[in-house]
Amino acid sequence: MKNLKSIALAFVVALSTLSVTAQTKQVDASKSTINWVGKKVTGEHSGTVALKSGALVFKNNALTGGTFTVDMTTLTATDLTGEYQGKLNGHLKADDFFGTDKFPTSTLVFKTIASKGNDVYTVTADLTIKGKTNPITFDITTKGNNATTALKIDRTKYDIKYGSKSFFEGLGDKTIYDDFDLAVNLKF
């Protein structure tokens, strides 16, 4: 009976040690940034979208998890002003692109993480945009209370086909490339 109590006590101590070493760090959405660039044959547009919430999970100072929600209603072009900015913002939020009335948020959930050393990790995550979920793989760097990454996303995997030569012929210089880029800087 004494041995059983000792084993049970050791098990409880081991479990509490595990929970203490795992640390969830909430991302400060107001200080974090997500910048986007979308390219077309005749140029490109750039802008921002706001993080709604997010968290990174660390265990023994190593990244082990993460979940994020992006507020798609904040999608804004920053390379234009006035009427042209308003038109582009409206089009990006319309059903042709992100359909933000019906899909006001997008999510990213880390699934697997492999350390590359020097606080760099390769992450495979599930990205959900417009209700469609696809895996995406990218590298993320963590330093102190900061994490940065760059992502390349194929918009057509999320039913965003407007102006894509993959789906429409004869677009010529009206073609919009399928990939868009995100530069993410997270503060926690």
N, C-alpha and C positions, 0 to 999 in steps of 0.2 A: 504494500500500500504506500509506503514511503517513497519507493521508486516511482510509482505512478504519479504521486504529487510532485516529485522533483521533475519528472518529464513534462507534466502539465505546466509547471512554473517556467521551465526553460522554453516551452513553446510560446507562452504568453509574452515572455521577455523578447524572444526572437521576433514575434509579430509586431510588438510595439516598436522595436528597433527599425523594422522595415518601414512602418508608417511614419516614423520620425525622419528617416532619410529621404523620403519622397516629399518634394516641395512643389506646390502649385503656385506659380507666379502669375497674377492677373496682369494683363497688358493694359497700360494706360492709353485708352483709345484717343483721348484728346491730345496726346503728345506723339502718337504713332502716325506714320504716313504711308499711304499707298498711292504711288504715281503710276499712270498708265500711258502707253504709247500704242496707237493703232496706225498702221501704214497702208497706203494705197499707192497706185502706180504714179500718181502725180504729186505725192508728198506724204505728210503724216499729220496726225492730230495728237495732242497730249493733254493730260488732265489729272484729276485726282478723284478718289472715292474714299469715303471714311470707313474706318473700322468701327463696328458697333460694340463688339466685345471680343475678348480672347484671353487665352491662358496658355502658358508653357509649363510643362511638368519636368522637373529635374529630380534625379535620384543620384546621390553621391556626386553632385555637381555635373552630372551628364544629362543631356536632353533625352527624355524618354516619352514625351507626349506633347500634344498641342491640339487646341480646338479654337476656331475663329469664326465670327459672323461679321459679314460686311454689309453695311447699309447701302444698298444699290440706289436708293432714292437720292443719294448725295453725289452721284456720278456727274462730274462737271468737267467741261473742256476748259483748259487754262491758256491755250494758245490763241484763242479768239476772244473778242469782246463784243458787247452790244448785241445787235440783232443777229449776227452770224453765230455768236456763242449760244444765244437762246434757241436758234433753229437746230444747231448740232446737239445741244443738250436734250431738247425735246425728242429728236430722232433717236438718240442713244437710249432714251428711256422708253421709247415706243416698242410695240410688239415686234417690229422688224429687227430690233437688237435685243435689249435686255428685259423688256416688258416689266418695268418696275412697279406698275400698278398691281399686277398679279403676282409678281415675284420680288417683293421689296428687299429680300436679303439673299445673300449667297453664303455658303459655308465651306470651311476647309477643316478636315479632321485627319490628323496624323494617324497612319496605320502601322508603318514600320520605320525604324530609325537606325541608321548605321553610322558609327563614328568614323570620320576620316582623319582624326587627329587635329590638334591645334584649334579646338572648339568649332570645328566644321563637321556638319552631319549631312548625310544624304537621307532625305525623307521621301517616303511614298505616302501620299495622302489621298483621301477622297475629296474631290472638289465638286460642289453642287452649285450649278447656275441654271436658272429657269427650270428648276425641278428635276434636272438631269444630273446624274452623278457619274463621274469618270475618274479613274486614277490619274495622278500626276506625280512626277518625280522631280525633285529639285534639291539643291544644296542650301543649307542655312548656316550662318555663322552666329555664334553667341559670344558676347564679350561683356562682362559685368552685367548691367541692367539693360542691355541692348541686344537685339537680334536683327540681322539683315538677310535678305534673300532677293533673288531675281527669278521671276517665273516667266515662261513662255507658254501661252495657252492657245490651243486651237479652238476658236469660237464655234466652229461648225459642229463640234462634238456636243454642243449645248443648244443646238437648233437655232443658231444665229447665222443665217445663210445669206443675208442681204449683201449684194454686191460681190459674192464669192464666185470666182471663176471655176471653182470645183463643182458648182451647181448650175451656173448660168453661162451660156456661150455668148460671145460677141460683146462683152462688156467694154473691151478696149481700155481706154484710160480712165474708165469709171470703176475699174476693178479695185476692190478692197481686199488686202491680203487676209488669209484665214487666221494667222497668228497675231496675237497682241501681247505686249510685254508689260509686266508689272515689276516695279522696284518697291520693295517693302522694307520699312524701317520701324521696328517695334521697340517701344520703351516700356519697361515694367519695373 
